[in-house]
Amino acid sequence: MITADEVLNDQAASFWLKEQIKNAMNRDIIDAINDTEILLEVLNELNRKRGVVQKKL
């Protein structure tokens, strides 16, 4: 399992990802999780439409 601190200190992590983690720390965590799950579904659908093969994490 990766921690927020590990991502925030990772030079290879995107600025966007780091900002979202920082924002999530100041939100209701359940709302942040729900929004993240919706975002994942939307991005997966965009990938399917483009014919991009999804990588497993």
DRENVEX-930122 format. One record per residue: residue number from 1; residue in three letters; chain; x, y, z of N, C-alpha, C, O in turn. Coordinates in pm, 1 decimal. Layout:
% DRENVEX-930122
<site NUM; "ALA"; "A"; <X; Y; Z>; <X; Y; Z>; <X; Y; Z>; <X; Y; Z>>
...
//
This chain:
% DRENVEX-930122
<site 1; "MET"; "A"; <85.0; -117.9; 0.0>; <0.0; 0.0; 0.0>; <89.4; 124.1; 0.0>; <187.6; 131.7; 73.9>>
<site 2; "ILE"; "A"; <54.0; 218.9; -82.7>; <130.4; 343.3; -90.6>; <62.4; 450.3; -4.4>; <-60.3; 457.4; 2.0>>
<site 3; "THR"; "A"; <141.4; 530.6; 59.6>; <87.2; 634.4; 147.3>; <86.2; 770.3; 77.7>; <154.3; 791.2; -22.7>>
<site 4; "ALA"; "A"; <7.9; 861.2; 133.2>; <3.2; 997.3; 80.5>; <141.0; 1061.8; 86.5>; <182.3; 1128.5; -8.3>>
<site 5; "ASP"; "A"; <211.4; 1043.0; 195.5>; <345.0; 1101.9; 209.2>; <441.2; 1049.6; 103.5>; <523.4; 1125.0; 51.3>>
<site 6; "GLU"; "A"; <431.4; 921.5; 72.1>; <519.3; 864.6; -30.6>; <494.0; 930.3; -166.3>; <588.3; 963.4; -238.1>>
<site 7; "VAL"; "A"; <368.1; 948.9; -200.7>; <336.4; 1012.9; -329.2>; <380.5; 1158.6; -327.3>; <441.7; 1206.1; -423.0>>
<site 8; "LEU"; "A"; <350.1; 1229.5; -219.9>; <385.0; 1371.0; -211.5>; <535.8; 1393.7; -217.6>; <580.4; 1499.4; -262.2>>
<site 9; "ASN"; "A"; <613.2; 1297.8; -174.3>; <759.3; 1310.2; -176.9>; <823.6; 1245.8; -298.9>; <945.8; 1249.3; -313.5>>
<site 10; "ASP"; "A"; <743.7; 1187.8; -385.7>; <794.9; 1119.8; -504.8>; <811.3; 1220.0; -618.7>; <713.0; 1277.5; -665.5>>
<site 11; "GLN"; "A"; <933.5; 1240.7; -662.8>; <959.1; 1336.2; -770.5>; <896.8; 1292.1; -902.2>; <873.8; 1375.0; -990.2>>
<site 12; "ALA"; "A"; <869.2; 1163.7; -916.9>; <810.4; 1112.5; -1040.7>; <658.1; 1127.5; -1042.9>; <596.3; 1116.4; -1148.8>>
<site 13; "ALA"; "A"; <598.3; 1152.2; -928.2>; <451.8; 1168.3; -921.9>; <412.9; 1301.0; -986.4>; <483.4; 1401.0; -973.5>>
<site 14; "SER"; "A"; <300.3; 1299.9; -1055.4>; <257.6; 1422.0; -1126.0>; <212.1; 1530.3; -1028.2>; <166.4; 1502.9; -917.2>>
<site 15; "PHE"; "A"; <226.6; 1652.6; -1073.9>; <179.4; 1766.9; -995.8>; <29.5; 1753.4; -969.9>; <-17.6; 1779.2; -859.2>>
<site 16; "TRP"; "A"; <-45.6; 1712.3; -1073.9>; <-190.6; 1697.8; -1061.6>; <-225.9; 1600.0; -949.8>; <-311.5; 1629.6; -866.5>>
<site 17; "LEU"; "A"; <-160.6; 1483.6; -947.3>; <-188.4; 1382.7; -845.4>; <-157.6; 1436.4; -705.9>; <-235.6; 1417.2; -612.7>>
<site 18; "LYS"; "A"; <-45.4; 1502.6; -692.5>; <-8.3; 1558.7; -562.2>; <-110.7; 1661.8; -515.3>; <-145.9; 1665.2; -397.4>>
<site 19; "GLU"; "A"; <-158.0; 1745.0; -606.3>; <-258.5; 1845.0; -570.5>; <-388.8; 1779.4; -526.8>; <-453.4; 1826.0; -433.0>>
<site 20; "GLN"; "A"; <-427.5; 1672.0; -593.9>; <-552.3; 1604.1; -556.7>; <-539.9; 1539.3; -418.7>; <-636.0; 1539.1; -341.7>>
<site 21; "ILE"; "A"; <-425.0; 1485.7; -387.8>; <-403.3; 1426.6; -254.8>; <-410.5; 1535.3; -148.3>; <-474.0; 1517.1; -44.5>>
<site 22; "LYS"; "A"; <-345.6; 1647.9; -174.3>; <-351.2; 1759.4; -78.8>; <-495.1; 1807.3; -60.1>; <-538.2; 1832.8; 52.3>>
<site 23; "ASN"; "A"; <-568.7; 1819.3; -169.5>; <-708.5; 1862.5; -161.0>; <-792.4; 1762.2; -82.4>; <-876.9; 1801.3; -1.9>>
<site 24; "ALA"; "A"; <-769.2; 1634.0; -105.5>; <-846.2; 1529.5; -37.2>; <-823.0; 1532.2; 113.6>; <-911.6; 1496.4; 191.1>>
<site 25; "MET"; "A"; <-705.7; 1574.1; 154.3>; <-674.3; 1579.6; 297.1>; <-759.3; 1683.5; 370.0>; <-773.8; 1678.2; 492.2>>
<site 26; "ASN"; "A"; <-815.1; 1777.8; 294.5>; <-896.2; 1884.7; 353.7>; <-1045.3; 1865.4; 328.9>; <-1125.0; 1956.1; 353.0>>
<site 27; "ARG"; "A"; <-1082.7; 1747.4; 281.0>; <-1222.8; 1718.5; 248.6>; <-1273.9; 1605.7; 335.9>; <-1198.0; 1537.7; 405.0>>
<site 28; "ASP"; "A"; <-1403.6; 1588.0; 330.8>; <-1461.7; 1468.2; 389.4>; <-1407.9; 1350.2; 308.9>; <-1424.7; 1345.4; 187.0>>
<site 29; "ILE"; "A"; <-1344.1; 1255.9; 375.8>; <-1274.7; 1148.5; 306.0>; <-1370.5; 1058.8; 227.4>; <-1334.2; 1008.7; 121.0>>
<site 30; "ILE"; "A"; <-1490.7; 1038.2; 277.6>; <-1588.6; 955.5; 206.0>; <-1629.3; 1024.0; 75.5>; <-1641.0; 958.0; -27.8>>
<site 31; "ASP"; "A"; <-1650.9; 1154.8; 79.3>; <-1682.2; 1228.3; -43.0>; <-1567.0; 1219.3; -142.8>; <-1589.1; 1201.9; -262.7>>
<site 32; "ALA"; "A"; <-1444.6; 1231.1; -93.1>; <-1327.5; 1222.8; -180.7>; <-1317.0; 1084.2; -244.9>; <-1285.9; 1072.5; -363.4>>
<site 33; "ILE"; "A"; <-1342.8; 980.6; -167.0>; <-1339.6; 843.5; -220.4>; <-1447.0; 825.3; -326.0>; <-1420.4; 770.8; -433.1>>
<site 34; "ASN"; "A"; <-1568.3; 870.6; -296.6>; <-1677.7; 857.9; -393.3>; <-1645.4; 930.7; -523.6>; <-1668.2; 877.1; -632.1>>
<site 35; "ASP"; "A"; <-1592.8; 1051.8; -513.4>; <-1555.6; 1127.6; -633.2>; <-1445.0; 1056.8; -711.2>; <-1446.3; 1055.4; -834.3>>
<site 36; "THR"; "A"; <-1350.7; 999.1; -640.0>; <-1240.9; 928.1; -704.7>; <-1290.7; 805.0; -778.8>; <-1243.6; 775.0; -888.5>>
<site 37; "GLU"; "A"; <-1385.2; 734.0; -720.0>; <-1442.0; 616.1; -786.6>; <-1516.7; 655.6; -913.3>; <-1509.4; 585.6; -1014.3>>
<site 38; "ILE"; "A"; <-1588.3; 767.1; -908.4>; <-1658.1; 816.3; -1027.4>; <-1557.3; 856.6; -1133.7>; <-1573.4; 822.8; -1251.0>>
<site 39; "LEU"; "A"; <-1454.0; 928.1; -1093.6>; <-1349.4; 969.0; -1187.9>; <-1285.1; 847.0; -1254.0>; <-1261.0; 847.6; -1374.7>>
<site 40; "LEU"; "A"; <-1257.7; 743.9; -1176.8>; <-1198.6; 622.3; -1231.6>; <-1289.7; 559.8; -1336.3>; <-1242.8; 517.0; -1441.8>>
<site 41; "GLU"; "A"; <-1419.8; 554.2; -1308.0>; <-1515.3; 499.6; -1404.7>; <-1516.1; 581.5; -1533.3>; <-1516.0; 525.8; -1643.1>>
<site 42; "VAL"; "A"; <-1517.0; 713.2; -1519.5>; <-1518.4; 801.2; -1636.5>; <-1391.3; 782.4; -1719.4>; <-1398.1; 772.3; -1841.9>>
<site 43; "LEU"; "A"; <-1276.7; 777.8; -1653.7>; <-1150.6; 761.2; -1725.6>; <-1141.2; 624.4; -1792.4>; <-1090.4; 613.1; -1903.9>>
<site 44; "ASN"; "A"; <-1189.9; 521.2; -1725.1>; <-1191.9; 388.2; -1786.4>; <-1280.5; 386.2; -1910.0>; <-1245.5; 323.8; -2010.2>>
<site 45; "GLU"; "A"; <-1394.8; 453.8; -1904.2>; <-1483.0; 460.5; -2020.6>; <-1416.3; 535.9; -2135.3>; <-1427.5; 495.3; -2251.0>>
<site 46; "LEU"; "A"; <-1347.7; 644.5; -2104.4>; <-1273.6; 716.9; -2207.8>; <-1168.5; 626.7; -2271.6>; <-1149.9; 628.9; -2393.2>>
<site 47; "ASN"; "A"; <-1100.7; 548.2; -2190.2>; <-1000.9; 453.7; -2241.3>; <-1065.8; 351.7; -2333.6>; <-1013.7; 324.0; -2441.7>>
<site 48; "ARG"; "A"; <-1178.3; 295.8; -2292.4>; <-1247.9; 197.4; -2375.6>; <-1286.6; 257.1; -2510.7>; <-1271.8; 192.6; -2614.6>>
<site 49; "LYS"; "A"; <-1335.9; 380.0; -2508.3>; <-1375.5; 446.2; -2633.0>; <-1255.3; 469.0; -2724.3>; <-1269.2; 466.2; -2846.6>>
<site 50; "ARG"; "A"; <-1140.1; 491.0; -2667.4>; <-1019.3; 513.3; -2745.0>; <-949.5; 383.6; -2782.4>; <-856.1; 382.9; -2862.5>>
<site 51; "GLY"; "A"; <-995.7; 274.2; -2723.8>; <-934.6; 144.9; -2754.0>; <-802.9; 121.4; -2682.5>; <-721.2; 40.2; -2726.0>>
<site 52; "VAL"; "A"; <-782.5; 192.2; -2573.7>; <-659.1; 178.6; -2497.1>; <-676.3; 63.8; -2398.8>; <-779.4; 53.2; -2332.3>>
<site 53; "VAL"; "A"; <-575.4; -22.0; -2389.9>; <-579.8; -134.1; -2296.6>; <-547.3; -82.5; -2157.5>; <-447.9; -12.8; -2137.5>>
<site 54; "GLN"; "A"; <-633.0; -117.8; -2060.9>; <-615.4; -72.9; -1922.5>; <-508.4; -155.4; -1854.5>; <-508.6; -278.3; -1862.6>>
<site 55; "LYS"; "A"; <-416.0; -86.6; -1786.7>; <-313.9; -154.0; -1707.5>; <-369.3; -187.6; -1571.2>; <-447.3; -111.2; -1514.4>>
<site 56; "LYS"; "A"; <-329.7; -300.9; -1519.0>; <-363.7; -336.8; -1380.5>; <-262.3; -274.1; -1288.8>; <-143.0; -271.6; -1319.1>>
<site 57; "LEU"; "A"; <-309.8; -222.6; -1174.9>; <-218.8; -162.0; -1076.8>; <-155.5; -266.7; -990.3>; <-76.1; -234.2; -902.1>>
//
